């Protein structure tokens, strides 16, 4: 009976849902990273940006000229002092950049030639209670990798989530291929999963792309419920996936993270160090040789792009072209990002505008003849091709959002700050990234992601 019970439990853990999404849109940008690793000199400068963590009010622990190691606490959350943020490398704090009202924007570290790690205890997660695991993660600085829905903020360690979700694939334009990135890291990934299982009384969902042949790193993982998704972007978004497998209602809390975040947590327990090294994809039409690079989180992108860009004025983005943040060519990659995108700036006026044939314009409609070439790659730039205009009902939002909500009505509720309407229309289920395509296709040029972000902030302030 004992053997049969174990087999039954393994079967239940492996039970999966197969979700096929039809709504959405894949934006065919040129500049996808070749699946090769390129060597690049290590960066001298590393930056930790409190602005990467939405809603954070940081309190500094270090000052300029302080010596730090990888894992040394730089600052903590003013309103949750247990959540700490650590230095990615060893070296000297050379600058603390402040913005308006002395807001801390960046902590800049000049790295030493050899990285030195603050020593944390090496422990087997099986020997620890949930509280001990949480405390170990908080002290080291890996806790911020775990975020929560709703609100898309760093998870509160005092909550017990109803489930934890990991999306093994990303469908944003030119995103890094996790099957390639995690190749051969089955043991490390599984170790991280065992740790995460102790943080919830519910299920750990591992979502894979059924339209490809997922890596064994994910399909052979035990102790999780593997769900299969297929369809265009945003099928890889955690928010969209949760909507179909474990919807969020008022009062629910779900935690989520991504595959390389799981590796950082695993290394803390197995190696006793704060190791946030990761693999990022340098992508975009302005990159001559788009490839993958091994870096440490917070690294400057300058060494990756030197002698590797086409002529012209470029936009550098930490993240994807849809949801990333603009940085300078000496800027640093964001804490959560595994992609750098370089595309042309669009600061020009277009002759004839929408009257032109548009053979080289990407469009979700049949307004241009480019729809006759569905597999064509496009060199899109940042031009808005128009200005903000009257908000009209077009039905475009509904075509690209594979969720059972009314996006335009929700956006209008956020604009007028109608909390009851926002709740009834599903504000707890969405994230700004889930509606990024709505912003992309919007005829009225509305800043949809910012509107949703402001709506979530209002709900969190008034109702949590």
N, C-alpha and C positions, 0 to 999 in steps of 0.2 A: 504493500500500500504506500510506503514511503517513496519508493521509486516512481510509482504512478502519480503521486501528488506532485513531485518535482517536475515530471514531464508535463503535467497539466498546467503548472504555474509558468513554465517556459513557453508553452503554447499560448497562454493568455497574454504573456508579455509581448509575444511576437505578433499577436493579432493586429492587423492593420486596416486602415481605411484607404480606399482608392478614390481620390477626388479628381475629377476631370473638369477643369475650368475652361470656359469658352470666351468669356469676356476678358478684355485686357488689350495690351499692345506691346509688341516688341519693336523697339527703336533700333534700326539697323545702322549703327555707327561704324565707321571704319577705324582701324587702330586697335584691334583685339590683340592681346598679349600672346606671343608665341610661347609654347609650353617648353621653355628652356630657362635655366637660371643664369643670370648674368652676374659677373663679379663686379663689385663696386667698392671703392675704399670706404671704410667706416666714416660716418659723419663726426665732425668735431663738436658740433652743437646739437643739443637735444632740448626739446621744449615740452613742458607739461602745461596744458592750457585749461584752467578752470572752466572756461566757456564750452569745453567739450561735454561737460556734465550739466545737463539742463536743470535749472532751479537751484544750483549749488551756490551757497555763500561761503567762500573759503576763508579759513583763518590760518595764517602762515605760522610755520614752526621754525623755518630757516630764515636767514638773512643773507645778503650779498657777501661773497667771499667765504661762506661756510663750505667745509669739505663734506661731501656726501658719498654714500655707497649705493649700489643698486639695491633698493628696498628701504632706504632711509626715508622717513616720513617728511614730506615737503609742506603739506597743509592738511587740514581736516575740515569736515563740514561743521559750520557754526551751529547748526540746528540738530545735528546728530553726530556728536563728537567721536563716536566709535568708528565712523567711516573715515578712513585715512587714504591719502594719495601719496604714492611713493616715487622716488627718483628711478628712472629706467636704467641709469648708468651711474658709475662712480666718477667723481670729478669735483669741480668747484662751481658753486652757484654764482654765475657771473652777472646776472641781471634779473631784476624783478620788474616787469613791465606793467605799468598801471594805465588805465584809461580814465574816462570821465568819473568824477567823484572818487578818485583813487581806487577804482575798481581794479582788482588784480586780473590782468589779461594773460600773462605768461610768466612762467618761471623757467629761466634759461640756464642750462648747465653745460659747461665746457668739459668734455669727457677726457679721462685719462687714457693713456695708450693701452693699458690693460684693465679690463673691467673687473672690479672687486665687488663681491656680493655680501650683503648683510646676512649673517647666518641665522636661519630659522630652523626649528626642529624638524627632522625627518621622521615622519610618522605614518603608520598604516591607518587608513581611514576606518578600517573595520574595527579598530580598537577604540574609536572615539565616539562620543555622543554627538548629537546634532549641535548642542551648544558649544562644545569644544571645537568642532569643525568651523562653525561660524566665527568664533573668536580668533582662530588661527588665520582665517581669510581676512578678517578685519584688520588685524595687527600688521599683516604683511603688505596690504594694499591691493590685493587681487579682488576684493569684494566689489569694487565699482564695475567689474565686468558683468555682474548680474544686474539686470534691469527688470522693471516690472511693468505690467499693463494692468489697469489703465495708466495713463499719464506719461509713460515712457521716461521714467526717471530711475535713478539708482534704487534698487530694492531696499526696503526697510527690513533690517535683520530680525526685527521682532515679529514680523508677519510669518505665517505658515501658508505658502501658496497652495492653491488647489491643484496646480500642476506646474511643471517646468517644460519649456518648449525650446528645442534646438532645430533651426532650419539648416540643413546640410548644404543647401544650394542657394544661389543668389541669381535672380533674373534681371537685375538692373543692367543698363547698357554697359557692355565691356567689363563686367564684374569678374573677379578672380574665380577660377575653377577650383572649388574645395576638394574635388576628387583628386586633382593633381597636387594640390598644396599639401594634403595630408597623407599622401602615398607612403606606405610603410610605417605609419604611426598608429597602428591598430592598438597596441598594448597601452600606449600613453593615453589615447582617447578613451579606451575602456576604463582605465584607472580614474579618469576625470568623471566619467559617468557614475561610477560607484560612489564617488564623493557627493555628487549632485543628488543622487537618490535619497540620501539621508536628510536632505533639506526640505523634503515635501512628504506629506502623507498620501499624496496622489500619484499620478503617473508622470513619468518623464517621456515626453513625446519627441521622437526623432523623425523629422520629416525629410523625405528624399524625393528626388526628381525621377518620376517613372518614365519620362520621355527619353531618358538616356539609360546607360548601364551604370548605376551607382557603384562607387568604390566599395570594396569589402570592409573598409574601415567603418563604414556606416551600416551596411546590410548585415554584417556579422556581429554587430554590437548586441550584447545581451543585457537584460534588465530594463529595456525600454519598449515603448509601443512605437513601431515603425509605421508611419503613414506615408502613402504615396500620393504625390501631386503631379499633375501635368497641366500644361496650358501656358499662355503668354504671360509676360509680366503684368501684374505683380504676384504671380503664383508663388514666388519665393519669399514673399513678405510674411513675417510671423503673424501680423495682425490678420491678414487674409486667411492664413492657414487656421488660426484659432477660430475664426468665424465659422469654419466648416467642421471642425472636430471638437471644439470645446468652447462655445461662445461665452463671452464675458458679460455678466449682468452686474447691476449696481451692487457693490459690496464685495465682489469677487476680486481676488488678486492672483495673477499668473506671473511667474518669472520667466525670463528668456535670456538666451545668450547664443553665441555663434561658435563654430567648431574650433577656431584658433584660441578663443577665450577658454574653452574647456582644457586645452593643452597647457595654458598658463597656470590654471588651477592645479592640474595634475603635477606639474613640475614643482610647485610649492611643496606638496606633500612628499613626493618621491625624492627630490633633490635638495629640499630645504632652502630654496632661494627664490627670489622674486625675478623670474626670467620672463620678460615680455618681448623676447625676440619673435619675429613673425615674418611671413612671406607676403609681399605686396606685389600687385600687378601695376606696372607703368603702362598706361593705355592712352589712346586718343589719336586723332588724325594728324596731329602736329608732331608726333613722336616718330622718329625715323626707324628705330628698332624697339618696338614695344615688347617687353619681356617681364619676367618675374625676378624679384630681388629679395635677398635675405637681409632684413634690417632689424633694428630695435625700435619699438614704439616711441614716437616722439622725435624720430630722426629727421633732420633737414633733408629735403629732396634734391638739394643742389648737386650732389655727386651723381645722382641717377640721371639727371637731365643734361649734364654738361656734354657738349658735342653730340647731342642726340635729338636735337629739335630742328624742325624745318623753319625757314625764314618766315617772318611775320610777327604781328603782335598776338600774343597768346594769353589764354585764360588758364590758370593753374588751379585745379580743384582737388581737394582732399576728399576722396569719395567718388561717387558717380556723377555724371553730368546732370542727373535728375535731382538728387538729394544732397550732394556734397557741398562743402564750404570752400569759398574762394580763398586761396593763399597766394603769397608771393613766390617767385622762383627760388628764393632762399628760405621759404617757409617750411614748417614742419607738418608731417602727416598727423592726422587726428588720432586720438586714443583708440577709437573703435574702428578706424578705417583700415581696409586691406587693399585699397586701390587709389592710384593717383591718375587723374584724367587731365590731358592737355588738349584743348581745342582752340580754334581761332576766336579772337574777339570779334564782335559784330557791330562795331561802332561806325556804321556807314549808312547812307541812304540808298535805297534800292530803286533803280530805274524801273518804272512801270508798276512795281509792286506786284499785287495779286493779278494784274492783267497779263503778266508775262506767262509763257507756256509752262514754266516750272518743271522742266524735265529733270533737273537736279535737286528738286525740293522734296523733302519727305512730308507726306501727309497721310492721315488716317482715312481721309475721304477720297473721293474720286475727282476732286477739284483740279488736280494736276495729272498729267499723263504718266507721272512716275508710278502710279498704281499698277501700270502694266508690267512693272519689274519688281515683284514682291521681294526678291532676294538681293536686290541691289544694296550696296553699302553707301552711306552718305557721310560727307564731311560737313556736319552741321556746326554752326557757330552760335554765338550768344545773342544775336540780333532778335529783338522782339517782333519784328515785322508788323509794327503797329503800336498803338498806345492803349492805355486802359479806356474802355468805352462802356456804353450802357450794358447792364447785366441782363442778358436775354436767355430764355429757355431754348436750348438747342437739342437736348438729349444726348450730347456728347459725353457728359460725365458718366451716365449710366452704361455706356458702351465699353468703358475702360475700367470700371470698378466691379469686380466679381464678388460683391457682397450684397446681401439682401437689405439694403438701406436706401434712403432717398438722399443722395449726396447734395444736390442743390438746396433742398430744404434745410438740410443740416448746416450747410455753410451760411445760409441766410440767418438761421437761428443763432449761430456763433456771432455773426455781424451785429445783431441787435442785442446780444447777451441775454437771450431768453433761456434760462437754465432748464426750466421744465421741458421746453421743446427740445433742447439739446439732448436731454436724457431720453426722452421718448423716441428720438430719431437715431439713437445708437452711438452717442459720443464716446461711451466707454469702450467701444469695440475698435475705434479707428485710431490711427496715428497719422501724423503729417505725411510720412512716406507712402502710406496707403493711397493717398489722394494726389500724389505727385503727378501721375498721368493726367488727372483732371486739370491740373495747372498747365501741363504741357499742351493739351488740346484745346484749352479754353479760348473761345472766340473773343471773350471780353477781357482777356489778359489779367484775370484776377490772381492775386497772390494767395492761392488756395492753401498752401502748406502753412503759411504764417497765420491765416485765419483759423485753421484747425488748431494750431499750436496755442494761440491765444484763448480759444474756446476751452481746451483742456486745462490750461493754467487757471482759468476762471472757475471751472468745475472743481479743481483740486483745492483752490483757496476757499471756496464757499461750502463745499460738501464733504471734504475729507477730514 
